[in-house]
Each structure stands twice: as structure tokens, then as C-alpha cells.
Amino acid sequence: MKLTDIRTYAIRQQVRVRFSITNGMECIINEHGISKVPLLNRPPDFNLEQEFSRVSDFTVEPVAAGNGRRAQKREMFSRAELEARIGAAPSAAHTVAEHDE
């Protein structure tokens, strides 16, 4: 699963996906597919794609429903659960190697 998979998912499902990065900040991918790190007030000293590859837990929250529809609750997903939900192939960093001995 790559960052672009999450961006596509966020756009199609009209959700926001949140995850923590190693410097203690949080990244939010909004319903427009835009990645934001709200507490970042200077140019980043990290690569978001690399940070994303290390993430194991995600929070998915629907965008406000509007038109009298009821908003859904936030949901927590592990990387494997989110990959299954969006149909993305597992990344090499999170795949357990299987081999015959």
C-alpha cells in the first residue's frame, strides 16, 4: 500500500485518513487527497512516503454527512485491515516472507 492508494481511497470514499509520523506529528489525508501535517510550520525534514511506509495504525473518519444524513463514527484500522478494505497489495516492508525449508 502506497500513499497514493490512501489518497485515492480518501477521495472515493469522502473520508479523512489520519496517522502518526515518527516525529510525533500527525498527518491527515483529506477527502480531496491532499496530505497535511497541521503542526508543521517549516519545510519538512522528512519524506512523507517513507514515513507512511512505517505506519501501522490509521484512523478513518467520514466527512460531515450534510443534507440531514447522519455522520458515521471514526474507525481505527491496522495497516493490514486498511489494505484489505481498499484492496491494495501489501507493501514489501509489511509482508512476511514465505518459503519452503
Biopython code that builds the backbone (N, CA, C, O; Angstrom):
import numpy as np
from Bio.PDB.StructureBuilder import StructureBuilder

atoms = [
    (1, "MET", "N", (0.856, -1.171, 0.000)),
    (1, "MET", "CA", (0.000, 0.000, 0.000)),
    (1, "MET", "C", (0.899, 1.230, 0.000)),
    (1, "MET", "O", (1.837, 1.342, 0.790)),
    (2, "LYS", "N", (0.594, 2.119, -0.880)),
    (2, "LYS", "CA", (1.352, 3.364, -1.002)),
    (2, "LYS", "C", (0.460, 4.544, -0.626)),
    (2, "LYS", "O", (-0.757, 4.414, -0.493)),
    (3, "LEU", "N", (1.095, 5.679, -0.462)),
    (3, "LEU", "CA", (0.381, 6.907, -0.120)),
    (3, "LEU", "C", (-0.672, 7.241, -1.175)),
    (3, "LEU", "O", (-1.748, 7.735, -0.838)),
    (4, "THR", "N", (-0.377, 6.981, -2.432)),
    (4, "THR", "CA", (-1.352, 7.267, -3.492)),
    (4, "THR", "C", (-2.606, 6.399, -3.352)),
    (4, "THR", "O", (-3.702, 6.835, -3.704)),
    (5, "ASP", "N", (-2.448, 5.169, -2.840)),
    (5, "ASP", "CA", (-3.622, 4.306, -2.609)),
    (5, "ASP", "C", (-4.546, 4.940, -1.574)),
    (5, "ASP", "O", (-5.766, 4.931, -1.733)),
    (6, "ILE", "N", (-3.960, 5.489, -0.516)),
    (6, "ILE", "CA", (-4.755, 6.128, 0.536)),
    (6, "ILE", "C", (-5.402, 7.404, 0.012)),
    (6, "ILE", "O", (-6.548, 7.702, 0.347)),
    (7, "ARG", "N", (-4.682, 8.148, -0.797)),
    (7, "ARG", "CA", (-5.262, 9.365, -1.369)),
    (7, "ARG", "C", (-6.481, 9.031, -2.233)),
    (7, "ARG", "O", (-7.518, 9.686, -2.131)),
    (8, "THR", "N", (-6.350, 8.028, -3.068)),
    (8, "THR", "CA", (-7.455, 7.597, -3.924)),
    (8, "THR", "C", (-8.636, 7.137, -3.074)),
    (8, "THR", "O", (-9.782, 7.486, -3.356)),
    (9, "TYR", "N", (-8.359, 6.363, -2.049)),
    (9, "TYR", "CA", (-9.401, 5.873, -1.146)),
    (9, "TYR", "C", (-10.126, 7.044, -0.469)),
    (9, "TYR", "O", (-11.355, 7.058, -0.391)),
    (10, "ALA", "N", (-9.361, 8.015, 0.015)),
    (10, "ALA", "CA", (-9.950, 9.171, 0.702)),
    (10, "ALA", "C", (-10.874, 9.957, -0.233)),
    (10, "ALA", "O", (-11.939, 10.414, 0.184)),
    (11, "ILE", "N", (-10.477, 10.111, -1.469)),
    (11, "ILE", "CA", (-11.297, 10.840, -2.439)),
    (11, "ILE", "C", (-12.568, 10.063, -2.755)),
    (11, "ILE", "O", (-13.666, 10.617, -2.710)),
    (12, "ARG", "N", (-12.423, 8.796, -3.069)),
    (12, "ARG", "CA", (-13.574, 7.980, -3.478)),
    (12, "ARG", "C", (-14.584, 7.777, -2.358)),
    (12, "ARG", "O", (-15.791, 7.761, -2.600)),
    (13, "GLN", "N", (-14.089, 7.622, -1.130)),
    (13, "GLN", "CA", (-14.983, 7.344, -0.010)),
    (13, "GLN", "C", (-15.378, 8.606, 0.764)),
    (13, "GLN", "O", (-16.198, 8.543, 1.680)),
    (14, "GLN", "N", (-14.791, 9.756, 0.390)),
    (14, "GLN", "CA", (-15.045, 11.022, 1.080)),
    (14, "GLN", "C", (-14.788, 10.883, 2.580)),
    (14, "GLN", "O", (-15.661, 11.126, 3.412)),
    (15, "VAL", "N", (-13.550, 10.481, 2.889)),
    (15, "VAL", "CA", (-13.110, 10.317, 4.267)),
    (15, "VAL", "C", (-11.783, 11.039, 4.468)),
    (15, "VAL", "O", (-11.118, 11.440, 3.513)),
    (16, "ARG", "N", (-11.422, 11.190, 5.729)),
    (16, "ARG", "CA", (-10.100, 11.686, 6.103)),
    (16, "ARG", "C", (-9.359, 10.537, 6.774)),
    (16, "ARG", "O", (-9.917, 9.829, 7.612)),
    (17, "VAL", "N", (-8.116, 10.364, 6.401)),
    (17, "VAL", "CA", (-7.295, 9.303, 6.978)),
    (17, "VAL", "C", (-6.178, 9.968, 7.769)),
    (17, "VAL", "O", (-5.434, 10.800, 7.249)),
    (18, "ARG", "N", (-6.076, 9.585, 9.037)),
    (18, "ARG", "CA", (-5.068, 10.157, 9.932)),
    (18, "ARG", "C", (-4.072, 9.081, 10.356)),
    (18, "ARG", "O", (-4.433, 7.920, 10.550)),
    (19, "PHE", "N", (-2.807, 9.494, 10.497)),
    (19, "PHE", "CA", (-1.805, 8.594, 11.038)),
    (19, "PHE", "C", (-0.675, 9.412, 11.648)),
    (19, "PHE", "O", (-0.408, 10.539, 11.232)),
    (20, "SER", "N", (-0.021, 8.827, 12.634)),
    (20, "SER", "CA", (1.094, 9.494, 13.313)),
    (20, "SER", "C", (2.384, 9.213, 12.572)),
    (20, "SER", "O", (2.583, 8.124, 12.033)),
    (21, "ILE", "N", (3.256, 10.206, 12.550)),
    (21, "ILE", "CA", (4.575, 10.027, 11.956)),
    (21, "ILE", "C", (5.612, 10.038, 13.065)),
    (21, "ILE", "O", (5.304, 10.422, 14.194)),
    (22, "THR", "N", (6.837, 9.623, 12.763)),
    (22, "THR", "CA", (7.836, 9.367, 13.800)),
    (22, "THR", "C", (8.241, 10.592, 14.617)),
    (22, "THR", "O", (8.723, 10.434, 15.738)),
    (23, "ASN", "N", (8.066, 11.778, 14.110)),
    (23, "ASN", "CA", (8.442, 12.967, 14.877)),
    (23, "ASN", "C", (7.357, 13.390, 15.862)),
    (23, "ASN", "O", (7.463, 14.452, 16.476)),
    (24, "GLY", "N", (6.309, 12.568, 16.021)),
    (24, "GLY", "CA", (5.235, 12.858, 16.961)),
    (24, "GLY", "C", (4.096, 13.660, 16.379)),
    (24, "GLY", "O", (3.092, 13.884, 17.054)),
    (25, "MET", "N", (4.227, 14.097, 15.149)),
    (25, "MET", "CA", (3.161, 14.848, 14.496)),
    (25, "MET", "C", (2.168, 13.887, 13.848)),
    (25, "MET", "O", (2.406, 12.682, 13.766)),
    (26, "GLU", "N", (1.059, 14.448, 13.395)),
    (26, "GLU", "CA", (0.033, 13.652, 12.737)),
    (26, "GLU", "C", (-0.146, 14.157, 11.311)),
    (26, "GLU", "O", (-0.135, 15.361, 11.056)),
    (27, "CYS", "N", (-0.311, 13.216, 10.391)),
    (27, "CYS", "CA", (-0.603, 13.558, 9.005)),
    (27, "CYS", "C", (-2.067, 13.254, 8.753)),
    (27, "CYS", "O", (-2.594, 12.248, 9.227)),
    (28, "ILE", "N", (-2.716, 14.126, 8.006)),
    (28, "ILE", "CA", (-4.114, 13.944, 7.635)),
    (28, "ILE", "C", (-4.195, 13.989, 6.109)),
    (28, "ILE", "O", (-3.727, 14.932, 5.472)),
    (29, "ILE", "N", (-4.792, 12.958, 5.549)),
    (29, "ILE", "CA", (-5.077, 12.969, 4.114)),
    (29, "ILE", "C", (-6.565, 13.241, 4.002)),
    (29, "ILE", "O", (-7.393, 12.441, 4.437)),
    (30, "ASN", "N", (-6.893, 14.381, 3.413)),
    (30, "ASN", "CA", (-8.300, 14.799, 3.409)),
    (30, "ASN", "C", (-9.076, 14.203, 2.242)),
    (30, "ASN", "O", (-8.527, 13.467, 1.422)),
    (31, "GLU", "N", (-10.349, 14.531, 2.183)),
    (31, "GLU", "CA", (-11.252, 13.989, 1.174)),
    (31, "GLU", "C", (-10.937, 14.461, -0.239)),
    (31, "GLU", "O", (-11.563, 14.005, -1.196)),
    (32, "HIS", "N", (-9.975, 15.367, -0.380)),
    (32, "HIS", "CA", (-9.517, 15.829, -1.686)),
    (32, "HIS", "C", (-8.198, 15.170, -2.074)),
    (32, "HIS", "O", (-7.638, 15.456, -3.132)),
    (33, "GLY", "N", (-7.700, 14.270, -1.194)),
    (33, "GLY", "CA", (-6.446, 13.571, -1.456)),
    (33, "GLY", "C", (-5.209, 14.375, -1.101)),
    (33, "GLY", "O", (-4.099, 14.011, -1.489)),
    (34, "ILE", "N", (-5.386, 15.451, -0.376)),
    (34, "ILE", "CA", (-4.270, 16.323, -0.009)),
    (34, "ILE", "C", (-3.730, 15.918, 1.357)),
    (34, "ILE", "O", (-4.487, 15.767, 2.316)),
    (35, "SER", "N", (-2.409, 15.741, 1.435)),
    (35, "SER", "CA", (-1.745, 15.393, 2.693)),
    (35, "SER", "C", (-1.373, 16.668, 3.431)),
    (35, "SER", "O", (-0.798, 17.594, 2.859)),
    (36, "LYS", "N", (-1.712, 16.694, 4.715)),
    (36, "LYS", "CA", (-1.375, 17.854, 5.537)),
    (36, "LYS", "C", (-0.805, 17.381, 6.868)),
    (36, "LYS", "O", (-1.248, 16.381, 7.433)),
    (37, "VAL", "N", (0.179, 18.117, 7.352)),
    (37, "VAL", "CA", (0.720, 17.913, 8.693)),
    (37, "VAL", "C", (0.467, 19.231, 9.410)),
    (37, "VAL", "O", (1.284, 20.149, 9.327)),
    (38, "PRO", "N", (-0.673, 19.336, 10.123)),
    (38, "PRO", "CA", (-1.113, 20.621, 10.677)),
    (38, "PRO", "C", (-0.097, 21.330, 11.572)),
    (38, "PRO", "O", (-0.039, 22.560, 11.555)),
    (39, "LEU", "N", (0.695, 20.613, 12.343)),
    (39, "LEU", "CA", (1.638, 21.259, 13.254)),
    (39, "LEU", "C", (2.961, 21.651, 12.593)),
    (39, "LEU", "O", (3.821, 22.253, 13.236)),
    (40, "LEU", "N", (3.122, 21.317, 11.332)),
    (40, "LEU", "CA", (4.361, 21.624, 10.622)),
    (40, "LEU", "C", (4.371, 23.108, 10.257)),
    (40, "LEU", "O", (3.493, 23.581, 9.536)),
    (41, "ASN", "N", (5.364, 23.833, 10.757)),
    (41, "ASN", "CA", (5.439, 25.270, 10.494)),
    (41, "ASN", "C", (6.724, 25.668, 9.777)),
    (41, "ASN", "O", (7.114, 26.835, 9.789)),
    (42, "ARG", "N", (7.372, 24.698, 9.160)),
    (42, "ARG", "CA", (8.591, 24.945, 8.391)),
    (42, "ARG", "C", (8.701, 23.838, 7.343)),
    (42, "ARG", "O", (7.939, 22.873, 7.394)),
    (43, "PRO", "N", (9.619, 23.954, 6.407)),
    (43, "PRO", "CA", (9.765, 22.875, 5.436)),
    (43, "PRO", "C", (10.089, 21.559, 6.159)),
    (43, "PRO", "O", (10.871, 21.552, 7.110)),
    (44, "PRO", "N", (9.500, 20.467, 5.719)),
    (44, "PRO", "CA", (9.704, 19.194, 6.420)),
    (44, "PRO", "C", (11.121, 18.673, 6.266)),
    (44, "PRO", "O", (11.772, 18.878, 5.241)),
    (45, "ASP", "N", (11.587, 17.990, 7.314)),
    (45, "ASP", "CA", (12.896, 17.344, 7.252)),
    (45, "ASP", "C", (12.719, 15.826, 7.137)),
    (45, "ASP", "O", (13.570, 15.048, 7.567)),
    (46, "PHE", "N", (11.588, 15.431, 6.545)),
    (46, "PHE", "CA", (11.282, 14.020, 6.369)),
    (46, "PHE", "C", (10.585, 13.827, 5.027)),
    (46, "PHE", "O", (10.087, 14.778, 4.425)),
    (47, "ASN", "N", (10.560, 12.580, 4.575)),
    (47, "ASN", "CA", (9.875, 12.210, 3.354)),
    (47, "ASN", "C", (8.575, 11.531, 3.760)),
    (47, "ASN", "O", (8.604, 10.500, 4.433)),
    (48, "LEU", "N", (7.454, 12.081, 3.370)),
    (48, "LEU", "CA", (6.161, 11.567, 3.814)),
    (48, "LEU", "C", (5.924, 10.132, 3.330)),
    (48, "LEU", "O", (5.336, 9.333, 4.060)),
    (49, "GLU", "N", (6.359, 9.795, 2.138)),
    (49, "GLU", "CA", (6.184, 8.427, 1.632)),
    (49, "GLU", "C", (6.948, 7.432, 2.512)),
    (49, "GLU", "O", (6.450, 6.344, 2.802)),
    (50, "GLN", "N", (8.161, 7.811, 2.935)),
    (50, "GLN", "CA", (8.938, 6.935, 3.824)),
    (50, "GLN", "C", (8.275, 6.830, 5.193)),
    (50, "GLN", "O", (8.200, 5.743, 5.767)),
    (51, "GLU", "N", (7.802, 7.939, 5.709)),
    (51, "GLU", "CA", (7.100, 7.928, 6.994)),
    (51, "GLU", "C", (5.861, 7.042, 6.900)),
    (51, "GLU", "O", (5.577, 6.262, 7.810)),
    (52, "PHE", "N", (5.132, 7.164, 5.803)),
    (52, "PHE", "CA", (3.919, 6.387, 5.605)),
    (52, "PHE", "C", (4.217, 4.885, 5.601)),
    (52, "PHE", "O", (3.422, 4.095, 6.110)),
    (53, "SER", "N", (5.339, 4.496, 5.039)),
    (53, "SER", "CA", (5.678, 3.072, 4.961)),
    (53, "SER", "C", (5.906, 2.455, 6.339)),
    (53, "SER", "O", (5.853, 1.234, 6.480)),
    (54, "ARG", "N", (6.159, 3.275, 7.354)),
    (54, "ARG", "CA", (6.406, 2.791, 8.718)),
    (54, "ARG", "C", (5.144, 2.747, 9.586)),
    (54, "ARG", "O", (5.164, 2.187, 10.682)),
    (55, "VAL", "N", (4.066, 3.326, 9.104)),
    (55, "VAL", "CA", (2.848, 3.450, 9.895)),
    (55, "VAL", "C", (2.142, 2.104, 10.000)),
    (55, "VAL", "O", (2.050, 1.361, 9.023)),
    (56, "SER", "N", (1.643, 1.799, 11.204)),
    (56, "SER", "CA", (0.919, 0.539, 11.387)),
    (56, "SER", "C", (-0.546, 0.746, 11.763)),
    (56, "SER", "O", (-1.343, -0.183, 11.638)),
    (57, "ASP", "N", (-0.920, 1.945, 12.221)),
    (57, "ASP", "CA", (-2.300, 2.204, 12.640)),
    (57, "ASP", "C", (-2.835, 3.477, 11.985)),
    (57, "ASP", "O", (-2.129, 4.477, 11.857)),
    (58, "PHE", "N", (-4.100, 3.410, 11.575)),
    (58, "PHE", "CA", (-4.749, 4.522, 10.883)),
    (58, "PHE", "C", (-6.114, 4.793, 11.503)),
    (58, "PHE", "O", (-6.768, 3.890, 12.026)),
    (59, "THR", "N", (-6.530, 6.050, 11.434)),
    (59, "THR", "CA", (-7.881, 6.431, 11.830)),
    (59, "THR", "C", (-8.573, 6.969, 10.591)),
    (59, "THR", "O", (-8.045, 7.838, 9.897)),
    (60, "VAL", "N", (-9.762, 6.441, 10.319)),
    (60, "VAL", "CA", (-10.552, 6.881, 9.165)),
    (60, "VAL", "C", (-11.806, 7.534, 9.698)),
    (60, "VAL", "O", (-12.551, 6.938, 10.476)),
    (61, "GLU", "N", (-12.036, 8.776, 9.269)),
    (61, "GLU", "CA", (-13.233, 9.497, 9.708)),
    (61, "GLU", "C", (-13.978, 10.045, 8.502)),
    (61, "GLU", "O", (-13.387, 10.709, 7.650)),
    (62, "PRO", "N", (-15.268, 9.769, 8.430)),
    (62, "PRO", "CA", (-16.070, 10.291, 7.323)),
    (62, "PRO", "C", (-16.175, 11.812, 7.395)),
    (62, "PRO", "O", (-16.158, 12.402, 8.475)),
    (63, "VAL", "N", (-16.280, 12.422, 6.242)),
    (63, "VAL", "CA", (-16.507, 13.859, 6.168)),
    (63, "VAL", "C", (-17.947, 14.092, 6.601)),
    (63, "VAL", "O", (-18.794, 13.222, 6.401)),
    (64, "ALA", "N", (-18.241, 15.241, 7.186)),
    (64, "ALA", "CA", (-19.597, 15.562, 7.656)),
    (64, "ALA", "C", (-20.613, 15.221, 6.575)),
    (64, "ALA", "O", (-20.448, 15.588, 5.412)),
    (65, "ALA", "N", (-21.647, 14.527, 6.968)),
    (65, "ALA", "CA", (-22.625, 13.995, 6.021)),
    (65, "ALA", "C", (-23.439, 15.080, 5.321)),
    (65, "ALA", "O", (-23.530, 15.065, 4.093)),
    (66, "GLY", "N", (-24.029, 16.013, 6.048)),
    (66, "GLY", "CA", (-24.854, 17.066, 5.446)),
    (66, "GLY", "C", (-26.182, 16.528, 4.927)),
    (66, "GLY", "O", (-26.426, 15.323, 4.990)),
    (67, "ASN", "N", (-27.027, 17.389, 4.425)),
    (67, "ASN", "CA", (-28.337, 17.021, 3.862)),
    (67, "ASN", "C", (-29.161, 16.146, 4.797)),
    (67, "ASN", "O", (-29.918, 15.293, 4.334)),
    (68, "GLY", "N", (-29.027, 16.344, 6.099)),
    (68, "GLY", "CA", (-29.813, 15.592, 7.054)),
    (68, "GLY", "C", (-29.333, 14.171, 7.293)),
    (68, "GLY", "O", (-29.917, 13.449, 8.101)),
    (69, "ARG", "N", (-28.278, 13.759, 6.602)),
    (69, "ARG", "CA", (-27.749, 12.408, 6.806)),
    (69, "ARG", "C", (-26.940, 12.368, 8.081)),
    (69, "ARG", "O", (-26.355, 13.368, 8.498)),
    (70, "ARG", "N", (-26.916, 11.230, 8.679)),
    (70, "ARG", "CA", (-26.210, 11.048, 9.941)),
    (70, "ARG", "C", (-24.731, 10.731, 9.690)),
    (70, "ARG", "O", (-24.414, 9.855, 8.886)),
    (71, "ALA", "N", (-23.844, 11.428, 10.365)),
    (71, "ALA", "CA", (-22.411, 11.195, 10.205)),
    (71, "ALA", "C", (-22.014, 9.880, 10.875)),
    (71, "ALA", "O", (-22.540, 9.521, 11.929)),
    (72, "GLN", "N", (-21.090, 9.181, 10.255)),
    (72, "GLN", "CA", (-20.581, 7.932, 10.812)),
    (72, "GLN", "C", (-19.470, 8.234, 11.806)),
    (72, "GLN", "O", (-18.963, 9.354, 11.869)),
    (73, "LYS", "N", (-19.100, 7.224, 12.578)),
    (73, "LYS", "CA", (-18.055, 7.381, 13.586)),
    (73, "LYS", "C", (-16.678, 7.116, 12.997)),
    (73, "LYS", "O", (-16.540, 6.496, 11.942)),
    (74, "ARG", "N", (-15.661, 7.601, 13.705)),
    (74, "ARG", "CA", (-14.276, 7.294, 13.346)),
    (74, "ARG", "C", (-14.026, 5.808, 13.535)),
    (74, "ARG", "O", (-14.598, 5.176, 14.423)),
    (75, "GLU", "N", (-13.171, 5.265, 12.698)),
    (75, "GLU", "CA", (-12.791, 3.865, 12.826)),
    (75, "GLU", "C", (-11.282, 3.754, 12.827)),
    (75, "GLU", "O", (-10.595, 4.485, 12.113)),
    (76, "MET", "N", (-10.768, 2.838, 13.631)),
    (76, "MET", "CA", (-9.333, 2.566, 13.702)),
    (76, "MET", "C", (-9.047, 1.300, 12.903)),
    (76, "MET", "O", (-9.786, 0.320, 12.995)),
    (77, "PHE", "N", (-7.971, 1.324, 12.119)),
    (77, "PHE", "CA", (-7.577, 0.175, 11.318)),
    (77, "PHE", "C", (-6.085, -0.076, 11.443)),
    (77, "PHE", "O", (-5.296, 0.863, 11.541)),
    (78, "SER", "N", (-5.702, -1.341, 11.438)),
    (78, "SER", "CA", (-4.290, -1.682, 11.308)),
    (78, "SER", "C", (-3.950, -1.539, 9.822)),
    (78, "SER", "O", (-4.846, -1.386, 8.992)),
    (79, "ARG", "N", (-2.681, -1.587, 9.492)),
    (79, "ARG", "CA", (-2.270, -1.492, 8.084)),
    (79, "ARG", "C", (-2.926, -2.622, 7.277)),
    (79, "ARG", "O", (-3.463, -2.382, 6.195)),
    (80, "ALA", "N", (-2.881, -3.840, 7.798)),
    (80, "ALA", "CA", (-3.446, -4.985, 7.074)),
    (80, "ALA", "C", (-4.951, -4.820, 6.858)),
    (80, "ALA", "O", (-5.462, -5.130, 5.782)),
    (81, "GLU", "N", (-5.654, -4.338, 7.868)),
    (81, "GLU", "CA", (-7.102, -4.136, 7.738)),
    (81, "GLU", "C", (-7.421, -3.074, 6.690)),
    (81, "GLU", "O", (-8.352, -3.236, 5.900)),
    (82, "LEU", "N", (-6.644, -1.981, 6.683)),
    (82, "LEU", "CA", (-6.895, -0.920, 5.713)),
    (82, "LEU", "C", (-6.542, -1.385, 4.307)),
    (82, "LEU", "O", (-7.246, -1.062, 3.351)),
    (83, "GLU", "N", (-5.460, -2.141, 4.176)),
    (83, "GLU", "CA", (-5.097, -2.692, 2.868)),
    (83, "GLU", "C", (-6.215, -3.576, 2.337)),
    (83, "GLU", "O", (-6.564, -3.501, 1.158)),
    (84, "ALA", "N", (-6.776, -4.411, 3.200)),
    (84, "ALA", "CA", (-7.881, -5.279, 2.787)),
    (84, "ALA", "C", (-9.103, -4.456, 2.401)),
    (84, "ALA", "O", (-9.803, -4.783, 1.444)),
    (85, "ARG", "N", (-9.351, -3.403, 3.138)),
    (85, "ARG", "CA", (-10.527, -2.561, 2.880)),
    (85, "ARG", "C", (-10.433, -1.852, 1.534)),
    (85, "ARG", "O", (-11.426, -1.746, 0.815)),
    (86, "ILE", "N", (-9.242, -1.365, 1.191)),
    (86, "ILE", "CA", (-9.100, -0.627, -0.065)),
    (86, "ILE", "C", (-8.651, -1.511, -1.224)),
    (86, "ILE", "O", (-8.628, -1.073, -2.374)),
    (87, "GLY", "N", (-8.294, -2.752, -0.915)),
    (87, "GLY", "CA", (-7.896, -3.676, -1.971)),
    (87, "GLY", "C", (-6.496, -3.437, -2.488)),
    (87, "GLY", "O", (-6.192, -3.783, -3.630)),
    (88, "ALA", "N", (-5.636, -2.851, -1.670)),
    (88, "ALA", "CA", (-4.256, -2.596, -2.085)),
    (88, "ALA", "C", (-3.383, -3.790, -1.761)),
    (88, "ALA", "O", (-3.644, -4.522, -0.807)),
    (89, "ALA", "N", (-2.354, -3.981, -2.554)),
    (89, "ALA", "CA", (-1.398, -5.052, -2.289)),
    (89, "ALA", "C", (-0.533, -4.650, -1.109)),
    (89, "ALA", "O", (-0.153, -3.484, -1.001)),
    (90, "PRO", "N", (-0.211, -5.579, -0.221)),
    (90, "PRO", "CA", (0.661, -5.250, 0.911)),
    (90, "PRO", "C", (2.027, -4.792, 0.422)),
    (90, "PRO", "O", (2.538, -5.290, -0.580)),
    (91, "SER", "N", (2.607, -3.846, 1.134)),
    (91, "SER", "CA", (3.939, -3.376, 0.765)),
    (91, "SER", "C", (4.980, -4.381, 1.204)),
    (91, "SER", "O", (4.730, -5.180, 2.106)),
    (92, "ALA", "N", (6.141, -4.353, 0.582)),
    (92, "ALA", "CA", (7.212, -5.303, 0.889)),
    (92, "ALA", "C", (7.666, -5.181, 2.334)),
    (92, "ALA", "O", (8.051, -6.180, 2.942)),
    (93, "ALA", "N", (7.630, -3.999, 2.888)),
    (93, "ALA", "CA", (8.088, -3.788, 4.264)),
    (93, "ALA", "C", (7.183, -4.474, 5.275)),
    (93, "ALA", "O", (7.614, -4.764, 6.390)),
    (94, "HIS", "N", (5.944, -4.735, 4.906)),
    (94, "HIS", "CA", (4.981, -5.318, 5.843)),
    (94, "HIS", "C", (4.553, -6.728, 5.446)),
    (94, "HIS", "O", (3.597, -7.263, 6.009)),
    (95, "THR", "N", (5.238, -7.329, 4.495)),
    (95, "THR", "CA", (4.903, -8.675, 4.052)),
    (95, "THR", "C", (5.864, -9.659, 4.688)),
    (95, "THR", "O", (7.078, -9.454, 4.675)),
    (96, "VAL", "N", (5.320, -10.720, 5.241)),
    (96, "VAL", "CA", (6.156, -11.757, 5.819)),
    (96, "VAL", "C", (6.560, -12.698, 4.699)),
    (96, "VAL", "O", (5.714, -13.191, 3.953)),
    (97, "ALA", "N", (7.848, -12.941, 4.589)),
    (97, "ALA", "CA", (8.343, -13.824, 3.543)),
    (97, "ALA", "C", (7.961, -15.265, 3.849)),
    (97, "ALA", "O", (8.169, -15.767, 4.954)),
    (98, "GLU", "N", (7.398, -15.911, 2.838)),
    (98, "GLU", "CA", (7.057, -17.316, 2.966)),
    (98, "GLU", "C", (7.997, -18.118, 2.077)),
    (98, "GLU", "O", (8.206, -17.784, 0.911)),
    (99, "HIS", "N", (8.560, -19.176, 2.643)),
    (99, "HIS", "CA", (9.438, -20.022, 1.848)),
    (99, "HIS", "C", (9.435, -21.440, 2.401)),
    (99, "HIS", "O", (9.097, -21.662, 3.564)),
    (100, "ASP", "N", (9.812, -22.389, 1.564)),
    (100, "ASP", "CA", (9.887, -23.800, 1.975)),
    (100, "ASP", "C", (11.253, -24.065, 2.566)),
    (100, "ASP", "O", (12.265, -23.539, 2.104)),
    (101, "GLU", "N", (11.261, -24.893, 3.601)),
    (101, "GLU", "CA", (12.539, -25.259, 4.214)),
    (101, "GLU", "C", (12.763, -26.723, 4.099)),
    (101, "GLU", "O", (13.788, -27.228, 4.558)),
]
sb = StructureBuilder()
sb.init_structure("model")
sb.init_model(0)
sb.init_chain("A")
sb.init_seg("    ")
for serial, (resi, resn, name, xyz) in enumerate(atoms, 1):
    if name == "N":
        sb.init_residue(resn, " ", resi, " ")
    sb.init_atom(name, np.array(xyz, "f"), 0.0, 1.0, " ", f" {name:<3s}", serial, name[0])
structure = sb.get_structure()
